[in-house]
């Protein structure tokens, strides 16, 4: 069992590495910066992280010109300082962890950045209107509200509920019912459905293909990557979330409570 858990974590880490790299490069394409190739090695000197934060904070951040370890540490420490100033939650991540290329903590750092600018930033208005503090609960309420009229779809979490590709297509079809045939989507395989959703979202809504179908069409997809992608849909589609939808999520069986069993430790998005 422990071995299975480790294998799953490795799989999720490699999906996150790929997905987070695509997200960073999507940010860089907006600001004309050179894309990164390897998340773990390209961020170690802190320069690319400062480039990323420049785009997100719309400020100019000076970088150390040299290429010694001290220069890298100074850059990364500046990154951590900027994140702290922007109230980004960082748990147990120090400059040396990033400079030394620690995989787990590098992924953790990027997730904190994504969570702050991609998830919470997009949701802050709706969260204050609904007086909610849990962005994951709001996102799940929105998804369930969009997909309620599709009998084949019952989204209970941000992992297993997405594997068959129906949920993503249902969200898109809900807002663009004339754009494609739901009956045809139902006949597709999970990988074909996911590919259809990602292609449609790219062509019709200009949403980057941050995920690969074969990474989602698995028994337990990576939660962070799914949340990141669904948030990019939430950002461009109408997003009225009713209190009724939130109450419905709150009454889901305990097993499916947000932040309960389908989550891994440290993944809660409160």
C-alpha positions in Angstrom: 0.0 0.0 0.0 2.8 2.4 0.9 4.5 1.5 -2.3 1.3 2.3 -4.3 1.1 5.7 -2.5 4.7 6.5 -3.4 4.1 5.6 -7.0 1.0 7.7 -7.1 2.9 10.7 -5.6 5.7 10.3 -8.2 3.1 10.2 -11.0 1.4 13.4 -9.6 4.7 15.1 -9.2 5.6 14.5 -12.9 2.1 15.7 -14.0 2.5 18.8 -11.8 6.0 19.5 -13.2 4.6 19.4 -16.8 1.4 21.3 -16.0 3.1 24.0 -13.9 5.8 24.5 -16.6 3.0 25.1 -19.2 1.3 27.6 -16.8 4.6 29.5 -16.3 5.2 29.6 -20.0 1.7 30.8 -20.7 2.5 33.7 -18.3 5.8 34.3 -20.1 4.1 34.4 -23.5 2.0 37.4 -22.2 5.1 39.3 -21.3 7.4 38.2 -24.1 9.8 36.3 -21.8 11.7 33.2 -22.9 10.0 30.0 -21.9 11.5 27.5 -19.5 12.3 23.9 -20.4 12.9 22.3 -17.1 11.0 23.5 -14.0 13.5 22.0 -11.5 16.7 23.3 -13.1 15.6 26.5 -14.8 14.3 28.1 -11.6 17.3 27.5 -9.4 19.1 30.8 -10.0 15.9 32.8 -9.2 15.9 34.9 -12.4 13.0 33.1 -14.0 11.0 33.3 -10.8 11.6 37.0 -10.7 10.5 37.3 -14.3 7.3 35.4 -13.4 6.6 37.7 -10.4 7.3 40.8 -12.5 4.5 39.7 -14.8 2.1 38.8 -12.0 2.7 41.9 -9.8 3.3 44.3 -12.8 6.4 45.7 -11.1 10.0 45.8 -12.1 12.2 43.5 -10.0 16.0 43.8 -10.2 18.0 40.6 -10.5 21.6 39.8 -9.5 23.7 39.6 -12.6 26.3 37.1 -11.5 25.9 33.3 -11.6 27.4 32.1 -8.3 25.4 30.4 -5.6 25.3 33.6 -3.6 23.7 35.5 -6.5 21.2 32.7 -7.0 20.3 32.7 -3.2 19.9 36.5 -3.3 17.5 36.2 -6.2 15.5 33.5 -4.7 15.4 35.3 -1.3 14.0 38.3 -3.2 11.4 36.1 -4.7 10.4 34.9 -1.2 10.3 38.5 0.0 8.0 39.6 -2.8 5.7 36.6 -2.1 5.6 37.5 1.6 4.8 41.1 0.7 1.9 39.8 -1.4 0.6 37.6 1.5 1.3 34.4 -0.4 1.3 31.5 2.1 4.6 29.7 2.0 5.1 26.7 4.3 8.6 25.6 5.2 10.2 26.8 1.9 13.6 28.4 2.1 15.9 29.9 -0.5 18.4 27.0 -0.4 15.6 24.5 -1.2 14.9 26.2 -4.5 18.6 26.9 -5.3 19.4 23.2 -4.6 16.6 22.1 -6.9 14.4 20.4 -4.3 11.6 18.9 -6.5 8.9 18.7 -3.8 9.5 22.3 -2.5 9.9 23.8 -6.0 6.5 22.3 -6.9 5.2 23.6 -3.6 6.5 27.1 -4.3 4.9 27.2 -7.8 1.6 25.9 -6.5 1.5 28.7 -3.9 2.1 31.2 -6.6 -0.7 29.6 -8.8 -3.0 29.4 -5.9 -2.6 33.1 -5.1 -2.7 34.6 -8.6 -4.6 32.1 -10.6 -7.1 30.8 -8.1 -7.7 33.2 -5.2 -7.3 36.4 -7.3 -9.9 35.2 -9.8 -12.3 34.2 -7.0 -11.8 37.0 -4.4 -14.8 39.0 -5.5 -17.2 36.1 -5.5 -15.8 34.9 -2.2 -16.4 38.2 -0.5 -19.9 38.5 -2.0 -20.8 35.0 -0.8 -18.9 35.5 2.5 -16.9 32.3 1.8 -13.3 31.6 2.7 -12.8 28.3 0.9 -12.1 28.7 -2.8 -12.2 25.0 -3.5 -15.8 24.8 -2.2 -16.8 27.7 -4.4 -15.2 26.1 -7.4 -16.9 22.8 -6.7 -20.3 24.6 -6.2 -19.9 26.3 -9.6 -19.0 23.1 -11.4 -22.0 21.3 -9.9 -24.3 24.1 -10.7 -23.1 24.1 -14.4 -23.4 20.3 -14.8 -26.6 19.7 -12.8 -28.7 19.0 -15.9 -26.3 16.3 -17.3 -27.4 12.9 -15.9 -24.1 11.3 -16.7 -22.1 13.9 -14.6 -21.8 14.0 -10.8 -18.8 16.0 -9.7 -17.9 15.2 -6.1 -14.2 16.2 -6.0 -11.3 17.5 -8.1 -9.8 14.1 -8.7 -11.8 11.0 -9.7 -14.8 12.9 -11.0 -12.8 14.2 -13.9 -11.2 11.0 -15.3 -13.9 10.2 -17.9 -13.8 13.7 -19.5 -17.6 14.2 -19.2 -17.4 16.9 -16.5 -15.2 19.3 -18.5 -17.3 18.9 -21.6 -20.5 19.4 -19.6 -19.2 22.8 -18.3 -18.4 23.9 -21.9 -21.7 22.6 -23.3 -23.7 24.3 -20.5 -22.4 27.7 -21.7 -22.1 26.8 -25.5 -25.0 24.3 -26.1 -25.0 24.9 -29.8 -21.3 24.5 -30.3 -21.1 20.7 -30.2 -23.3 17.7 -29.7 -23.5 16.3 -26.2 -24.7 12.9 -27.6 -21.5 12.6 -29.6 -19.3 13.5 -26.6 -21.0 10.7 -24.6 -20.0 8.1 -27.3 -16.3 9.1 -27.2 -13.6 7.4 -25.1 -12.3 9.3 -22.0 -9.1 10.4 -23.7 -11.1 11.6 -26.8 -13.5 13.5 -24.6 -10.7 15.2 -22.7 -8.9 16.1 -26.0 -12.2 17.5 -27.3 -12.7 19.7 -24.2 -9.1 21.0 -24.2 -9.2 21.7 -27.9 -12.6 23.4 -27.7 -11.5 25.5 -24.7 -8.3 26.6 -26.6 -10.1 27.4 -29.8 -13.2 29.0 -28.4 -12.1 30.5 -25.1 -8.3 31.0 -25.6 -7.5 28.7 -22.7 -4.1 27.1 -22.8 -3.9 23.3 -23.0 -2.3 23.1 -19.6 -3.2 19.4 -19.2 -2.7 16.3 -21.4 -5.7 14.0 -21.8 -3.7 10.9 -20.8 -2.7 12.5 -17.5 -6.4 13.1 -16.6 -7.8 9.8 -17.9 -6.3 7.9 -15.0 -7.7 6.3 -11.8 -6.7 9.3 -9.6 -5.8 12.5 -11.5 -3.6 15.1 -9.9 -5.9 17.4 -7.9 -3.8 20.6 -8.1 -3.6 20.3 -12.0 -7.3 19.8 -12.3 -8.1 22.8 -9.9 -5.7 25.0 -11.9 -7.4 24.1 -15.2 -11.0 24.4 -14.0 -10.1 27.8 -12.5 -9.0 29.0 -15.9 -12.5 28.0 -17.2 -14.1 29.8 -14.2 -12.1 32.9 -15.1 -13.6 33.3 -18.6 -17.1 31.9 -18.2 -20.1 33.4 -16.3 -19.6 32.7 -12.7 -22.7 33.4 -10.6 -22.6 30.9 -7.8 -25.8 30.5 -5.8 -25.9 30.0 -2.1 -28.1 27.0 -2.9 -25.2 25.4 -4.9 -22.8 26.0 -1.9 -25.3 24.5 0.5 -25.6 21.5 -1.7 -21.8 21.0 -1.6 -21.9 21.3 2.2 -24.4 18.4 2.4 -22.3 16.0 0.2 -21.5 12.8 2.0 -18.7 13.1 4.5 -16.4 11.1 2.2 -16.6 13.8 -0.4 -16.3 16.9 1.8 -13.9 19.3 0.4 -10.5 18.8 2.0 -11.5 15.3 3.2 -10.4 11.9 1.9 -9.8 12.7 -1.8 -7.3 15.3 -0.8 -3.7 14.8 0.1 -2.2 16.5 3.2 -1.4 20.1 2.5 -3.7 20.4 -0.4 -6.5 22.3 1.3 -7.2 25.6 -0.4 -8.6 27.5 2.5 
